[in-house]
Amino acid sequence: MAELLDDLAIDRARLTRISVVVTGSNGKGSTAAFCAGIGRAYGLRSGLFTSPHLYRFNERVQVDGAEIGDADLARLISRIETAIAGISKRRGEQFGAFEALFALACLHFQETACDFAVFEAGIGGRYDVTRLVGALTTCVTSVDYEHVALLGHSLDLIASDKSDACAAGGTVVYGENCAHLKPHLIEYNHHRGVTSRFVRDDIGVGGEAATASRQQFDFRFGGHELPALEIGLPGTFQRNNAAIAVALFLLWLRRMRPGADAAGCEAAVRSGLRETRWPGRLETIMHDPLTVVDVGHTPDGVRQSLASLTAIHGAGDWILVVGVSGDKSADGIVGVLAPCFDTVICTRAHHKGADAAVIASAVRKANPQADVHIAATIAEAVTMSRQLAASRKRRIYVAGGLFLAIEYAVVARGGRAEDLSFF
């Protein structure tokens, strides 16, 4: 990968200066979007690299909130494919699609003269390609059991792997669910001279309030006191993500522009958090019946979203539409969701979905009293959930997997799951 970046004439030193990296099990996408939004509000030309996309491949590479255009995407893909072919021939090695897209993002941000760039890691941090950024400001939004064969079978190991995205001498900001790992992480980071900062410890969060339409919190860090920051995204977990994003930007700004205007910085933080939009997280896709989809796909992510759903919209009178990807733990995810719903529709996403009968078995084990239905396809699940919602005067919650949530949203709006391309 380093050879590929060199072949593409990426200025690695500049890339390091302008960039921050976001790692974690849950919350990476919205944290990265918040951070890039603050940078743009501050007047910096800001790049954003995230994955996976939800509706269009172009979403993965953005500058100042605009997705990369089709013509630029095609041109850069052709250039990168040529470079990869040459390196593969010389070295006898293969490249993955994520690695190629990371290189494309680096090239696009360089060509568009970005002043600030936010990179979301793919898996972990130690061996994730985003480590090549060499960022001195990174974060771990949260840790959960995911990709354990690659990252390790304990939260200590998983958090350590994600922490390694940070270059020696840098700073890692940890989300609030990492607090119990603090002694381990401080010791782990010590040997590389990496500083650890923790939300709700080093980074103050208080004055939290939420309504169905907005939420706010007070923020304190590094001499900055920012009361009543408003967030434009639903979900109580977004306060953690927003606090991380603000701390990331402030740390980067302090390093790169130590004389930055405090008032301008505060205005940028307020505007960036308020204006950021990120689809798929507790997203209301319809109002009749009320239909909410969520792309969370780990037990902890699902648990947080469920708590926020009930805090925003209330508990009871929901129909759950659930599906889990074949490479995830159905028991773990379903075990969080099923006990909270008396009517459950089990289905299978077209992309990587586990068999609906397997999901139904997990539901019955977690909630033997539930009224369980099986829909073989997402299209059937949409029709069935609407019919049940109408006859029983219920609302619809779609959760358990990213592909499930997005396919449901597309089909509910008249599209086809088969027409989506995630890879």
N, C-alpha and C positions, 0 to 999 in steps of 0.2 A: 504493500500500500504506500509506503514511503517512496518507493521508486515510481509508482504511478503519479503521485503528487508532484514529484520532481519532473517527470516527463511532461506533465501538463503546465509546468512553469509556475506552480503555486508558490507564492511568497510565504514560506512557512513562518518566518519571523513575524510578519505582519498579521498572519492568521492568528498566531498566539496572542498578539497584542489586542486584537479587536474582539476576541471571543470569550464566551462563557459556555460551560457544558452542563446540561441537566441530566442527571441519572436518577433512578429510583424504580420502585415496583409499581406504584400508582401515582398519578398526578403529574407525570412528566410533561404531557402535552399542554395542559392549561398553565402550568408554571412557566414553561418556555414561552407560551403566547403572552402571558402577563409581562414577562421580562422584556421581550421584544417590543411590546406595546409601550412600555415605559421609555425604552430607548428612542422609539420613534417620536413620542410626545416631547422628549428632551431636544429633538431636532437632529438626531443622528439618523443617517441612512442605515436602516436596521434589517439584517437578514435573519430568517427563521427557517431552521431545518428540523422537521418532525417526521414521525412515522408511527403507525401506518397512516395512509390517507383514509378518509371516510367515503368520499363520493368521487373525487377526481384525483388522478395521480399527481397532477400539478400542485395540489395542496401542500405537498411535502417540502417544496422549496419556494419561499416567499421573500420579497423585499418590500419593506414598508407596507405590509398587509396585502400586497398584490401577488397572486400566484405567478409562477414562471409561465410565460406564454408558450403556446404550442410550437411556434417556429424556433424559439430559443431552446426549448427542451429537445426538439429533434436534432438541432445542430450540435448541441453539446453531447447528446447521447452518441451521435456518430463519431465525434472527436474522441470521446472516452473509450468507445468500443475499439477504435483503431489503436489507441495507446495500450489498452488491455491485451489486445491480440499480440502486440509486439513483446510485451513483458511475459505473457504466458508462454510464448514460443521460446524466449531466452531462458526462463527459469523453470518451465514445466509446472507452473502453478495455476490454479483457477481462482477466479474472483466471484464473490456472491453479488446478488443484485443490490443489497443494502450498501455494500462497500463501493460499488460503482456509483450509486446515487449520492453517497457522501462526497465522493470526488467531484461529482457534478455540482453539488451545492457550493463546495469550496471555489470552484471555477466561476460559477455564476456570481457569487458574492464578490469575488475579485474583479470581474468584468464590470460589475455595476458600482464599484467603488464604495462598498459598505463601510461605514465607520464602526459598526457594532454588529456582532453576529451571535446568535443563540443556537446551539446545537443540542438536539435531544439524542441521547444515547439509544442504541438498539437494545442490546442485552448486556447487563452488567456494566463494567467499566474497564477492568484490567485488560481484557482482550478485545474490547469494543473499539471499532475503528475511530470513534470520536476521541480516543486518547491521543491520537496523532495531532490533534489540535494543539496540545501542549498548554491547555488553559490553566491559568493560575487561580481562577475563580470558578468553582463548580458546586454542585449540590447533590444531596441524596434526598429526594422528596419523601420517601417512605421505604420500608422494607417489608416484604412478605415472601412466603415460600413460592418461588417461581423459578423455572429453569434450573432446578436443583442439581441435575446431572452435570450442568456446566458451572454453576455458581457455588455449589456447596449445599449440604443438607442441614445447615443451621443458619439462623439469622445473623450470627456473628460473621460467618464466612460470606454470606451474601452481601452484607453491608460493607465488608472489607473489600470485596471485589468491586463494588460500585464506587467506593472511595478512591480507587486507584485511577479513575479518570482524571484526577487532579495531578498536575505537575508538581514536582518537588518544590517546596517553599511556598506553595499556594495555600488557599483557604477553601475548606468544604463547609457548606451550610447544610445542616441536617434538619429534616422535618420532625414534627413533634412525636411521631410514633417510633423514632429512633432513640428517644430519651433513655430507655432502659439499657441501651447498648453504649451509653456515653463512656464509662470507664474503659471498656475494650477499645472503642474507636479512638479515644485520645491517645492511648498507648500505641495502638496500631499506626496512627499517623505520625507519631513522634519521631520515628527513625528517618522519615523523609522530610522532616521540618515542615509538615503540613499542619496548619491551624484548624481546629474544629470549633464550629459555632452552632449552637442549638436553638431552635425555635422554642419559645416559652422559658428559656433560661438566659442565654446571652442576647436573644432577640425577643423583646417584650411584645406580647399580644394581650390586649384587654379591651374592655368596653364593647364586647361583642353583642350585636343585635341583628335580627333578621326579620323580614316580612316576606310575603310571597313574591314581591317584586324586586327587593333589593336587600343587601346586607352590608354591615360596616364593622370596623374594628379600629382600635387605637394601636399604633405601631411605635416602637422605640428601639433604636439601635445606633451605636456609634455616634452619639451626640445628636441624633435626629429624633425629634418628637413630632409624630404626625398623627394627630387625633382624627377620629371619625373618617377613616379612609373607606370609600364606597367601592364595592365590587360589582361588576356587571354580570357575574355568573352565579347560577344557583348552586346550593350545596354548602353545608357548613364546613366541609373539608376544604373548600376553596380559600378559606381564610389562611390555612396553613400554606397552601400553594402561593397565595398572594404575598404573604409575609416572606417566604423564601425568595420570591422573585424580586421584591424590593431590596432585601439584603444583598442578593447577588448583584443587582445593578449598582447599589451604593458602594459595595466593595470594589467592583470593577472601576467605577468612576473615581474613587479615591486613589486607586493605583494609577489610572491613566491620566486623570485630570485633577490633580490634588487641589487646585484652586477653584473648583467648580462653584458656581453661584448657588447658595443654599435655597433661596426662594425659587429659582428656576427649577431646581431639582425637586422640590416639594410639589410644584405645579405639575411637573411631568409624571411623578408618581401617582398623583390623584387622577389625572386625566387618563394615564395608561391603564390603571386598574379599572376605572369606571367604564372605559370604552372597549375593553377587550371582550371579544365574543369567541366561543369555542364550542362547536356543535358536538352533540353526542352525549354530553354529561348532563343527566337529568333534563334532557331537552323535551319540551312540549311540542309534539309534532301535530297534534290535533286537539280541538276543544270540544267536539261533539261526536263521540264521547271523549272526555279528557284522556289523552294518551301520552304517556311519558316514556321515553326510551333512555337507557343508560348503557354505555359501552364498557363499564367496569368488568374485569375478567379475572380477578383474584379474589379469594375469600375476604380479605380485608377491604379491598376496593368496593366489593359488593355490599359489605356490611356498612361502610360509610355512606354509600349512596342511598341505601334503604333507610338509614336513620334520617338522612336529609329529606328524603321523599315524604316521610311521615311528619317531619317538622314543618315542611312547607305546605303540604296538601292535606295532612291528617291521615290517620290510619283507618282501616276498615273499608268496605265496599270497593275493593280492588280485585281485578282479575289479573293474575300473574301469567305472562307468557315467558317461558324459560327455555333456554337451550345453552349448551356448553360446547366449546370447541373440543375436538377429539383429543388434543394434546394437553387438555386441562383436567383437573380433578373434579369430576362431576359431583362426587359426594361432598367435597369441601364447599363448592359454590352453592349447590342446591341445598346443602345443610343449613346455610345461612338464610336462604330465601324462603324455602317451603314452609317452615313453621309459622310464618307471618301471613299466610294467605289460605283461604278456605276453598278457593277455586283456582286451579292451575292448568294451563295448557302447555304441554311439552311438545317441542318441535325441534326440527333440525335445520340449521343454516345450510344453504347451498355450498358455501365455502367452509370446508374443514369441520362441519358440524358433527357432533356425536349422534348416534342413533337415538331417535326420540323415545324408543322403548327403554333404553338405558337410562335416559333422563327421568322417565316416568317411574322406574324402579327406585331411583334415588329419592324422588319426591315422596313416594309411598313409605319409604324407610324413615324419612325425616318427619313426615306428617301423615300418619295412617288415616286420619279423619278427613283429609283433603278430598275434594271432588276433582279427580284427575282426568284430563282429556288428552288425547294424542292427535296431533296434526302432522302429517307426514312431510309437509312442505311449509315454507313461510307463507305462501299464498293461502294455503288452507288455514294457517294460524291466524292470519289477518281476518279472513271471513268468519271463522269460528269465534274469535274474540269479540268482534263487532256484534255478532248475533247474541252472544251471551251478555254482553254489556247492555244491549238494548232491552233484552227480556228481563234482566235482573236489576236494571238501573245501576250499573257498575261503571267504574273507571278502569283503565288498562295500564298496566306497568310491564314493560318489556326489559328483561335483564338477564344477565348470566354470561354474555359474550359479546365481543365487539361486532363480529360478523352478523350475529343474530340481530342486534339492535339496528344496525345500518340497513340490513336487508329488509327488516320489517318496515322501517321508515320509508324506504324506496317503494316497496310494494304498496304500502298504505297510501302513497301519493300517486299511484297508478303506474309505477315502473315494474321492472322484472329483476329479481335477484340474480338471474343468470347473466344479465347484461353488465353487472358490476365486475370490476377487475381489481383485485387487491394486491397482486404480486408483480 
